[in-house]
Amino acid sequence: MEARGQRIFKISTHVFEQFEDLVPNDLLERVGEVVLARESAQSTRELSVVIADDDTVRKLNKYHRGLDETTDVLSFAFDHEGEYYGEDEPSSEYSRDIEFVMPPGEAEGLGEVIISYPQAERQAQAAGHSVVRELAHLLAHGILHLLGYDHLEDKDEAVMQAKEADVPAQVLNEDE
């Protein structure tokens, strides 16, 4: 995304090797740019996106959220911690008291979104649409979490659903 000749969103992507041929090269960047532009990001932001397997996402979900189950998308924000649902204390030690200083000229990190490709595939099949459409939806959802939105309350869920609803259609071609 460009703003007065300066790119304001840096989106880095990593797709696990077994899914590389299944994810259109620029889809993840297009979704990131649309969502971040809609949310009127005022400063340069960096976003990392990973398309992973079920096992990786399940392990991260267990370690960081206390839930030993497969999920579709995880969001790890650099400036706020998400909910922990486990019975024990969380393994990670996030602290608002620790300030991370970025090197000069580096973008401020928004966070990382990690999507399970196999779970996206299952959800797409159940919904009757393409996996690419599901990936676009999940990434939009994950970015909104990074920006501080949640869906714990019905009214908050409605806000998130409205913000993410048309993102897939906006970024996809008719044949995807």
Buried (B, 14 or more C-beta within 10 A) or exposed (E): BEEEEEEBBBBEBEBBEEBEEBBBEEBBBBBBBBBBEBBEBEEBBBBBBBBBBBEBBBEBBBBBBBBEEBBBBBBBBBEEBBEBEBEEEBEEEBEEEEEEEEEEEEBBBBBBBBBBBBBBBBBBEEEEBBBBBBBBBBBBBBBBBBBEBBBEEEEEEEBBEEBBEEBBEBBBEEEB
